[in-house]
Amino acid sequence: MQDESSKMWKAATQAIHVGHEREAFGSLVTPLYQTATFVFDSAQQGGERFAGNEPGYIYTRLGNPTVAELERKMAILEGAEAAAATASGMGAVSAALLANLQIGDHLVASNAVYGCTFALMTNQFARFGIDVTLVDFSEVELIERAIKPNTKVIFCETPVNPHLQVFDLSAIAAIAKRHSLTSIVDNTFMTPLLQQPIALGIDVVVHSATKYLNGHGDVIAGIVCGSEAQLHRVKYEILKDIGAVMSPHDAWLILRGLKTLDVRLQRHCDNAQRVAEFLEQHPAVTRVYYPGLKSHSGHRFIGQQMRRAGGVIAFELAADFTQAMAFVGNLKLFSIAVSLGDAESLIQHPASMTHSPYSPEARAAACIGDNLLRISVGLEDCDDIIADLSQALAALV
């Protein structure tokens, strides 16, 4: 369902309606095409499809109607020409980078990224002759200073995992364009309903669809959004050959999750704002990282680059490693788990969990200390969330 009127709809409406194509039986809900292969009417038709001379589906690794609807919807939501669905968030990150890098190339990336993204860049890329420089993207002059003659890509997350630093996407996009580089941004923490990097000049956007896009903790998936040219290479070269494609069932679950994305995000943001304000005032907490707080350096981007501050908070305790672990263990409502964007409130210890691939020196450079905790604020009643944090913090005062 998409015509000219749909371009005028608000994002919450688009998340429900756009991308859907009426099928033969008029199903309101997107059908789940749980099939590996598709039957041709004739051998000639099969040949024409493989040659690219006739539209249609061949094999789900190369395309599937359920997956295609998700890709159409995400492209529209991100303001992109096209999108590709992948088997995981790291599948999306890897595909976007590999589509733009080869042996001898150089990548400039933020020194604070998700742990597996860091491992991909610092461990795997070295094996394939791709050079990587990690810098603090909050100082945009450092980005430009790190560019070499063989630089091809600039990559970052914003807000940053785990301490929610916010980078100026318009400035990063301008640097990339000035040097004819491809800019790639991980938009997982915000989703296109809270932030649209492409509208700010970024070339490619990636998501872990596992998180807010799905929202129910039962899918591993990723999304890449960008131009037709970028996505043709991502889909029909990188993903086709490597095989990190999304299953139809996972696409179907994410399509279901997207229908409630707006209402879920509003509750996540409302709860997170209250929790951040509570933590900021607590004597056992030495620092809170949340862009919704006026004390946060990224607060100036709210209402400009970001519509709201999201549902993830990081904070440092007045505690050592052992005490921080004890605090986590004393929580009753929170689940000790990585990931984010689920209905349940989650807590994790970045230094020993999501960012364990970092060396101690790299963690120090990224300001990921042993007393840093990250929470994904869920959809529970906020009074219950704060009460649970309060009782666990009481042991540290």
C-alpha positions in Angstrom: 0.0 0.0 0.0 1.8 3.1 -1.2 0.7 6.0 -3.3 1.5 9.7 -3.3 -0.6 10.3 -0.2 1.6 7.9 1.9 4.6 10.2 1.4 2.7 12.8 3.5 2.0 10.4 6.4 3.8 10.7 9.7 6.4 8.0 10.5 4.1 6.2 13.0 1.5 5.7 10.2 4.2 4.7 7.6 5.5 2.1 10.0 2.1 0.4 9.9 1.1 0.9 6.2 3.9 1.5 3.8 5.6 -1.2 1.8 2.6 -3.5 1.8 1.4 -4.9 -1.5 -2.1 -6.3 -1.8 -1.8 -10.0 -2.6 -4.3 -12.4 -4.3 -6.4 -13.1 -1.3 -6.5 -9.6 0.2 -4.7 -10.6 3.4 -4.5 -7.6 5.9 -1.5 -9.1 7.5 1.6 -9.7 5.4 1.7 -13.4 4.3 4.6 -15.5 5.5 6.2 -17.0 2.5 8.1 -19.7 4.3 9.7 -21.3 1.3 13.3 -21.8 0.2 12.6 -21.9 -3.5 10.1 -20.7 -6.1 8.6 -22.7 -9.0 9.0 -21.4 -12.6 6.3 -21.7 -15.2 8.9 -22.9 -17.7 12.6 -23.5 -18.1 12.7 -20.3 -20.2 11.2 -18.3 -17.4 13.8 -19.6 -15.0 16.5 -18.6 -17.3 15.1 -15.2 -17.8 14.9 -14.6 -14.1 18.5 -15.8 -13.5 19.6 -13.5 -16.3 17.7 -10.6 -14.7 15.5 -10.1 -17.7 12.2 -10.9 -15.9 11.1 -9.9 -12.4 10.2 -12.6 -9.9 11.6 -14.7 -7.2 14.1 -17.6 -7.6 15.4 -18.7 -4.2 14.9 -17.1 -0.8 18.7 -16.3 -0.4 18.2 -14.1 -3.5 14.8 -12.6 -2.5 11.5 -13.4 -0.8 8.2 -11.6 -0.8 7.9 -11.3 3.0 11.5 -10.1 3.3 11.0 -7.7 0.4 8.1 -6.0 2.1 10.3 -5.4 5.2 13.0 -4.0 2.9 10.5 -1.6 1.2 9.1 -0.4 4.5 12.6 0.2 6.1 13.8 2.1 3.0 10.8 4.4 3.2 11.1 4.9 6.9 14.8 5.8 6.6 14.3 8.0 3.6 16.5 5.7 1.5 16.1 4.4 -2.1 16.5 0.8 -1.0 17.2 -1.6 1.8 18.6 -5.1 2.4 17.6 -7.4 5.2 20.3 -9.5 6.8 20.6 -12.4 9.3 21.9 -10.2 12.1 22.9 -6.7 13.1 26.5 -7.8 12.6 25.5 -9.1 9.2 24.3 -5.7 8.3 27.5 -4.0 9.6 29.7 -6.5 7.8 27.8 -6.3 4.5 27.8 -2.5 4.5 31.5 -2.3 5.1 32.5 -5.1 2.8 30.5 -3.6 0.0 32.7 -0.5 0.3 36.1 -1.8 1.3 38.7 -4.1 -0.3 42.4 -5.0 0.3 44.6 -1.9 0.6 41.7 0.4 1.7 41.5 2.4 4.9 38.5 2.9 7.3 38.1 5.7 9.8 35.8 4.6 12.7 34.7 5.8 16.1 36.8 4.5 18.9 33.6 3.6 20.8 31.4 1.1 18.9 29.7 -2.2 19.7 32.2 -4.8 20.8 31.7 -7.2 17.8 31.9 -4.2 15.4 35.2 -3.3 17.1 36.4 -7.0 16.8 35.5 -7.1 13.1 37.4 -3.9 12.4 40.5 -4.6 14.5 40.8 -8.4 14.1 39.1 -9.6 10.9 39.9 -6.6 8.7 43.6 -6.9 9.4 43.5 -10.4 7.9 42.2 -9.0 4.7 44.5 -6.1 4.3 42.1 -3.4 5.4 43.6 -0.6 7.6 41.5 0.9 10.4 42.0 4.1 12.4 39.9 4.6 15.5 39.4 8.2 16.7 37.1 10.2 19.0 34.3 11.4 16.7 33.2 14.0 19.2 36.1 16.1 17.9 35.3 16.2 14.2 38.7 17.6 13.3 40.2 14.3 14.5 38.1 12.5 11.8 39.5 14.7 9.0 43.0 14.4 10.4 42.8 10.6 10.3 41.8 10.5 6.6 44.5 9.0 4.3 44.8 8.8 0.5 43.4 5.3 0.6 40.5 6.1 3.0 37.2 4.9 1.6 34.7 4.8 4.5 33.8 6.7 7.7 31.8 4.6 10.3 30.2 5.4 13.6 27.2 4.8 15.9 25.3 7.6 17.5 24.3 7.6 20.2 27.4 5.4 21.0 27.2 2.0 22.6 27.5 2.0 25.5 27.9 5.5 26.9 25.5 7.3 24.7 27.9 10.0 23.3 26.2 11.8 20.4 28.0 12.7 17.3 27.2 15.5 14.8 26.0 13.6 11.8 25.7 16.6 9.5 29.4 17.5 10.2 30.4 13.8 9.6 28.5 13.7 6.4 30.1 17.0 5.2 33.6 15.6 5.8 32.7 12.4 3.9 31.4 14.3 1.0 34.4 16.7 1.0 36.7 13.7 0.6 34.5 11.6 -1.6 34.1 8.9 1.1 31.2 6.7 2.0 29.6 7.5 5.4 28.0 4.6 7.3 26.0 5.1 10.5 24.6 2.5 12.9 21.1 3.8 13.8 20.1 0.9 16.1 19.6 3.0 19.3 17.4 5.5 17.6 15.5 3.8 14.8 14.2 5.9 11.9 11.4 7.2 14.1 13.8 9.1 16.3 16.7 9.8 13.9 17.1 9.7 10.1 20.8 10.0 9.2 20.3 9.9 5.5 18.3 13.2 5.7 21.4 14.6 7.4 23.6 13.6 4.5 24.8 10.1 5.6 25.1 7.6 2.7 24.3 4.2 4.4 22.4 3.3 7.6 22.6 0.0 9.4 20.4 -1.5 12.1 20.4 -4.4 14.4 16.7 -5.2 13.8 16.9 -7.5 16.8 16.4 -4.5 19.0 13.7 -1.8 18.8 12.5 -2.6 15.2 11.4 -6.1 16.3 10.9 -5.1 20.0 10.1 -8.5 21.4 13.5 -10.3 21.9 12.6 -13.2 19.6 14.5 -12.3 16.4 18.2 -12.0 15.3 18.3 -9.7 12.2 19.8 -6.6 10.6 19.0 -4.0 8.0 21.1 -1.9 5.6 19.6 1.2 3.9 21.0 3.4 1.2 21.0 4.2 -2.4 20.0 1.8 -5.2 23.6 1.5 -6.3 24.9 0.8 -2.7 22.1 -1.8 -2.0 22.5 -3.6 -5.3 26.1 -4.4 -4.3 25.1 -5.3 -0.7 22.3 -7.6 -1.8 23.5 -9.2 -5.1 27.2 -9.4 -4.4 28.0 -9.5 -0.7 24.9 -11.1 0.8 24.3 -13.4 -2.2 27.8 -14.8 -1.9 28.3 -14.8 1.9 24.7 -15.8 2.6 23.9 -13.7 5.7 20.3 -13.2 4.6 17.2 -12.8 6.8 14.7 -15.7 7.0 11.1 -15.0 6.0 9.8 -15.8 9.4 12.1 -13.3 11.1 11.0 -10.7 8.5 7.4 -11.5 9.3 8.0 -11.0 13.0 9.8 -7.7 12.5 6.9 -6.4 10.3 4.6 -7.2 13.2 6.9 -5.4 15.6 7.1 -2.3 13.4 3.3 -1.8 13.8 3.8 -0.9 17.4 7.3 0.8 17.1 6.0 4.3 17.7 4.0 3.6 20.8 6.7 1.4 22.2 9.4 4.0 21.6 7.3 6.7 23.3 7.0 4.5 26.4 10.7 3.6 26.3 11.7 7.3 26.1 9.3 8.4 28.8 10.5 5.7 31.2 14.2 6.3 30.4 13.9 10.0 31.0 12.4 9.5 34.5 15.0 6.8 35.3 17.9 8.9 34.2 16.7 11.8 36.3 16.4 9.5 39.3 19.9 8.1 38.8 21.4 11.5 38.4 20.2 12.5 41.8 21.3 9.3 43.6 24.4 9.5 45.9 25.6 6.1 44.8 25.8 7.1 41.1 28.7 9.2 40.0 27.7 9.9 36.4 24.8 9.3 34.1 25.0 9.1 30.4 21.7 9.9 28.7 21.1 12.6 26.0 17.8 13.5 27.6 19.6 15.1 30.5 20.7 18.7 30.3 24.1 17.6 31.8 24.8 15.4 28.8 26.9 16.8 26.0 24.5 15.4 23.4 21.4 17.1 24.8 21.8 20.0 22.3 21.0 17.5 19.5 17.5 16.7 20.9 14.9 18.3 18.6 17.4 18.7 15.8 19.3 15.5 14.9 17.3 13.4 17.3 13.6 13.6 18.1 14.0 12.1 21.6 16.8 10.6 23.6 15.9 6.9 23.3 15.5 4.1 25.9 19.1 3.2 26.8 21.0 4.7 29.7 24.6 4.1 31.0 25.8 5.1 34.4 28.8 4.8 36.6 28.5 3.7 40.2 30.6 4.9 43.2 31.8 1.3 43.3 34.6 -1.1 42.3 34.2 -4.1 40.0 33.0 -6.4 42.8 30.5 -4.0 44.1 29.1 -3.2 40.6 28.6 -7.0 40.0 26.8 -7.2 43.4 24.5 -4.3 42.5 23.5 -6.1 39.3 22.9 -9.3 41.2 20.6 -7.5 43.7 18.2 -6.3 41.1 14.8 -8.1 41.0 12.9 -6.7 38.1 15.8 -6.2 35.7 17.0 -9.2 33.7 20.8 -9.5 33.4 21.1 -9.7 29.6 22.7 -8.0 26.6 20.6 -6.5 23.8 18.1 -3.7 24.1 14.7 -2.6 22.9 12.8 -5.4 24.5 9.6 -5.0 26.6 11.7 -6.2 29.6 14.2 -3.9 31.3 17.7 -5.3 30.8 21.0 -4.5 32.5 24.5 -5.5 31.5 28.2 -4.8 32.4 29.8 -3.6 29.1 33.5 -4.2 30.2 32.9 -7.9 30.8 30.1 -8.5 28.3 29.3 -6.5 25.1 32.7 -4.8 25.0 34.8 -7.6 26.3 36.5 -7.8 22.8 38.2 -4.5 23.7 41.7 -4.6 25.3 41.9 -2.8 28.6 43.7 0.0 26.9 41.0 0.3 24.2 38.3 0.3 26.9 40.1 3.1 28.7 40.3 5.1 25.5 36.5 4.6 25.0 35.8 5.5 28.6 34.3 2.0 29.4 35.3 1.5 33.0 34.6 -1.5 35.4 32.0 0.6 37.2 30.0 1.4 34.0 26.6 -0.3 33.6 24.2 -0.1 30.7 20.4 -0.5 31.0 17.8 -0.8 28.4 14.7 0.7 30.0 11.7 -1.5 29.3 7.9 -1.0 29.1 7.1 -1.8 32.7 5.5 0.7 35.0 8.3 3.3 35.6 7.6 3.4 39.4 8.5 -0.3 39.5 11.7 0.2 37.5 12.8 3.0 39.8 11.9 1.1 43.0 14.0 -1.9 41.9 17.0 0.3 41.1 16.5 2.2 44.4 16.6 -1.0 46.6 19.7 -2.3 44.8 21.5 1.1 45.1 20.7 1.3 48.8 23.5 -1.2 49.5 26.1 1.2 48.1 25.2 4.2 50.2 
